[in-house]
Amino acid sequence: MKCSKCGRENKTDETFCASCGSRISSGTVSPEGTSQKFSGGVKKTAVVQPIGFDRNFCEVFIGRGSNCDIVINDDGVSTKHSRIFVENDEIFIEDLRSLNGTYVNGRRISSRTKIGLTSKVFLGNFPLDMRNPAISSIFAKYGTIAFSDSGVLSFRVNPNWSGKLFYFAMVIFLFLPWLTIKGGTESITFSALDFAFNKFPNKDVLSGKLDYGPLHTMFLSIFILVLIGLFLNFFKMRIAAKFNWTNIVSLIIFILTLVYMYIVSSVDTYIGGTGSFAHNFSAFMFIFICFISIFEGVIEYYINANTY
């Protein structure tokens, strides 16, 4: 049979060209991702079969050989075709010098290539099922999302507790006194939420709508970010083994709080002897916990013996 790509004559029962590796027999791919070829009137079905593998491993070998983690019974797949592995907390695939190559999202790869659960991976002309247990277990451990039993992508619940405790404490401190303004014999104490929602602490003294201007915008942003951070802590949203999205949220809150401290200190210096501003203990505790939560990913990493 003549190859349509390079013109080489091959045996009639050959599936792939011995020269260029192109498929020379007719074939289709079923919706389930099973390659079906017709040669000599006999229907052959390629079977993807996972053999025994350790879910703690960070490496999966794929090929036609019986010693691979995923055994694919297809003539176009080499004995040891490709490898999926984890490096620097990222998931890659590499071709192991196979005859027909490994393709990711339509492009033949020549070096290791980063992949995700939604990547389209072909070993030659055979589509790799990314929901295979040997592959999905790697994404379940190192990815932020995983396939459910029905094949739908779903976020993974974060079982770690320290990040949740940090943000619960930050929410509580938002309700406590932050700033005390003294003038003469009188003093008024404000909480962070007073500024966030333009409220005056004592309704008997002053009622009606207030506007704290930049302080209102700043504390409303802090309040919203704290709620977002608390919500994100219930899901596994890792960026790297020691870093996650809540660490970024904590860093932003920390910077905003420092800006607030600077503004209040500047105003206190400006007004001189007519009054004074004093921060309460809860304000300092909030910024301390916020600072610690920036490194929450590192804390969780070592608490969980490097398995996070």
C-alpha positions in Angstrom: 0.0 0.0 0.0 1.4 3.4 -1.0 1.8 6.1 1.6 -0.1 9.3 0.6 2.4 11.5 2.4 5.9 10.3 1.3 5.0 7.9 -1.5 6.7 4.8 0.0 5.3 1.4 -0.9 4.3 -0.5 2.2 2.9 -4.0 2.8 -0.8 -4.2 2.4 -1.4 -5.2 6.1 0.7 -2.2 7.4 -1.1 0.4 9.5 1.6 3.0 9.5 4.2 4.0 6.9 7.6 2.5 7.7 9.3 5.6 6.4 7.4 8.6 7.8 5.1 7.0 10.3 1.9 8.4 8.8 -1.3 6.3 9.0 -1.9 4.5 5.7 -5.0 2.5 6.5 -8.5 3.8 6.9 -9.7 4.4 10.4 -12.1 6.4 12.6 -12.2 7.6 16.1 -15.3 6.9 18.2 -16.9 9.5 20.3 -15.7 7.6 23.4 -12.1 8.1 22.4 -11.5 4.5 21.2 -9.6 4.1 18.0 -11.1 1.6 15.5 -9.2 0.4 12.5 -10.3 -1.8 9.6 -7.6 -4.0 8.1 -8.3 -7.0 6.0 -12.0 -6.9 6.9 -11.3 -7.5 10.6 -12.3 -4.9 13.1 -9.7 -4.1 15.7 -10.5 -2.0 18.7 -7.8 -0.3 20.7 -8.2 -0.7 24.4 -6.9 1.6 27.1 -6.2 -0.4 30.1 -4.6 1.0 33.3 -2.5 -1.5 35.2 -1.6 -1.3 38.9 -0.3 2.1 39.8 0.4 3.9 43.1 -1.7 7.1 43.4 1.2 8.7 45.2 3.4 8.5 42.2 4.0 11.7 40.2 4.9 9.9 37.0 2.9 7.8 34.5 4.3 5.9 31.5 2.0 5.3 28.5 2.5 2.8 25.7 1.8 -0.6 24.2 4.2 -2.4 26.5 2.8 -4.4 29.4 5.1 -2.7 31.9 3.5 0.8 31.3 1.1 2.4 33.7 -1.4 2.8 31.0 -1.4 0.1 28.4 -2.8 1.0 25.0 -3.5 -1.8 22.5 -3.0 0.1 19.3 -0.6 -0.5 16.4 0.3 3.2 16.2 1.4 3.4 19.8 5.0 2.6 20.6 6.0 0.1 23.4 6.8 3.1 25.6 5.3 6.0 23.9 5.1 9.0 26.3 5.4 10.0 29.9 3.3 12.3 32.1 5.1 13.7 35.1 5.2 16.5 37.7 8.1 19.0 38.0 8.1 22.2 40.0 4.4 21.5 40.8 3.5 21.6 37.1 2.2 18.7 35.1 4.0 17.9 31.8 3.9 15.3 29.0 6.9 14.3 26.9 7.3 12.0 23.9 9.7 9.1 24.4 11.0 9.0 20.9 7.9 7.3 19.6 7.5 6.6 15.8 4.2 8.4 15.4 4.8 11.2 17.9 2.7 12.8 20.7 0.4 15.6 20.0 -1.0 18.2 22.4 -3.8 20.4 21.2 -3.1 19.6 17.6 0.7 20.2 17.6 3.4 17.5 17.7 5.6 18.1 20.6 9.4 17.8 20.5 10.1 18.5 24.2 8.2 18.4 27.4 4.9 20.3 27.3 2.7 21.5 30.1 -0.8 20.0 30.0 -4.1 20.4 31.9 -7.2 18.2 32.3 -8.8 19.9 29.2 -5.8 19.4 26.9 -6.3 17.3 23.8 -3.6 14.6 23.8 -3.0 12.2 20.9 -0.5 9.3 20.8 -0.1 9.2 17.1 -3.7 9.1 16.0 -5.0 7.6 19.3 -6.8 10.0 21.6 -5.7 9.8 25.2 -8.5 9.8 27.8 -7.5 12.4 30.4 -10.0 10.9 32.8 -8.0 7.7 33.1 -7.5 7.0 36.8 -3.7 7.0 36.5 -3.8 10.5 34.9 -6.7 12.0 36.9 -5.0 11.0 40.2 -2.0 13.2 39.3 -4.3 16.2 38.5 -6.3 15.5 41.7 -3.2 15.7 43.8 -1.4 18.6 42.0 -4.2 20.4 40.1 -6.9 22.7 41.4 -9.8 21.0 39.7 -10.7 17.4 39.0 -13.2 15.3 37.0 -16.2 14.1 39.0 -17.6 10.6 38.5 -20.0 12.0 35.8 -17.1 13.5 33.9 -17.8 17.1 34.9 -15.0 19.4 36.1 -15.4 20.3 39.7 -13.4 22.3 42.3 -11.6 20.2 45.0 -12.4 21.0 48.6 -9.5 22.2 50.7 -9.2 20.1 53.9 -6.5 22.4 55.4 -7.5 24.5 58.4 -4.9 27.2 59.1 -6.0 29.5 56.2 -9.6 29.3 57.3 -8.7 30.1 60.9 -6.7 33.1 59.8 -9.5 34.6 57.8 -12.2 33.8 60.4 -10.0 35.8 62.9 -9.7 38.6 60.4 -13.5 38.8 60.0 -13.9 39.0 63.8 -11.3 41.8 64.1 -13.2 43.9 61.6 -16.0 44.2 64.1 -13.8 45.2 67.0 -12.5 48.8 67.8 -9.8 49.9 65.4 -9.3 53.7 65.9 -9.9 56.0 68.9 -10.1 59.7 68.2 -9.5 61.9 71.3 -10.3 65.6 71.6 -10.3 67.2 74.9 -12.2 65.1 77.4 -14.2 63.3 74.7 -13.2 60.2 72.7 -14.9 58.2 69.9 -13.9 54.7 68.9 -14.5 53.3 65.4 -14.4 49.8 64.1 -13.2 48.8 60.6 -16.8 48.2 59.5 -17.9 51.7 60.6 -15.6 53.1 57.9 -16.5 50.4 55.4 -20.3 51.2 55.7 -20.1 54.9 56.5 -21.5 54.4 60.0 -21.0 56.6 63.1 -20.4 54.5 66.3 -22.8 56.5 68.4 -26.2 57.1 66.7 -27.4 59.3 69.6 -24.6 61.8 68.8 -24.7 61.8 65.1 -27.2 60.1 62.7 -27.8 60.2 59.0 -25.6 59.3 56.0 -21.8 59.8 56.4 -19.0 59.6 53.9 -15.5 58.8 55.2 -14.1 59.3 51.6 -10.9 57.3 51.0 -11.2 55.5 54.3 -14.6 54.2 53.3 -13.3 52.9 49.9 -10.3 51.4 51.5 -12.1 49.5 54.3 -14.9 48.4 52.0 -12.3 46.9 49.7 -10.6 45.2 52.7 -13.9 43.8 53.9 -14.8 42.4 50.4 -11.3 40.9 50.0 -11.5 39.2 53.5 -14.8 37.6 52.5 -13.3 36.5 49.1 -10.2 35.1 50.9 -12.4 33.2 53.4 -14.4 31.7 50.5 -11.3 30.7 48.6 -9.9 28.9 51.6 -12.6 26.3 51.3 -11.3 25.2 47.8 -7.9 23.9 46.7 -6.7 26.8 44.6 -3.0 26.2 44.5 -0.5 28.1 42.3 2.5 26.1 43.6 3.2 23.7 46.4 3.8 26.5 48.8 1.7 29.2 47.3 -2.0 29.7 46.6 -4.5 32.4 45.6 -5.4 33.3 49.2 -1.8 34.3 49.7 -2.2 36.9 47.0 -5.4 38.2 48.6 -3.7 38.4 52.0 -0.8 40.4 50.5 -3.3 42.9 48.9 -5.1 43.3 52.3 -1.8 43.7 54.1 -0.7 46.5 51.7 -4.1 48.3 52.0 -3.9 48.1 55.8 -0.4 49.5 55.8 -1.6 52.4 53.6 -4.4 53.0 56.1 -1.9 53.1 59.0 0.2 55.6 57.1 -2.8 57.9 56.3 -3.9 57.9 60.0 -0.4 58.6 61.2 0.0 61.5 58.7 -3.4 63.0 59.8 -2.4 62.6 63.5 0.8 64.5 62.9 -1.0 67.2 60.9 -3.7 68.0 63.5 -1.1 68.5 66.3 -2.4 69.4 69.7 -6.1 69.8 68.7 -6.7 66.0 69.0 -5.0 62.6 68.6 -5.6 59.4 66.8 -4.7 56.0 68.5 -5.0 52.6 67.0 -6.5 49.8 69.2 -5.1 46.4 69.8 -7.5 44.7 67.3 -6.0 46.8 64.4 -2.5 45.6 65.2 -3.7 42.0 65.6 -5.5 42.2 62.2 -2.4 43.3 60.4 -0.3 40.7 62.2 -2.6 37.8 61.2 -2.9 39.2 57.7 0.9 39.1 57.5 1.1 35.5 58.7 -1.6 34.5 56.3 0.6 35.6 53.4 2.8 32.6 54.2 -0.1 30.3 55.0 0.7 28.1 51.9 4.2 27.5 53.3 2.8 26.7 56.7 0.3 24.2 55.3 3.0 22.6 53.1 5.1 21.7 56.1 2.2 20.8 58.4 1.0 18.3 55.9 4.5 16.8 55.4 5.0 18.2 51.9 1.9 16.5 50.6 -0.2 19.7 50.1 
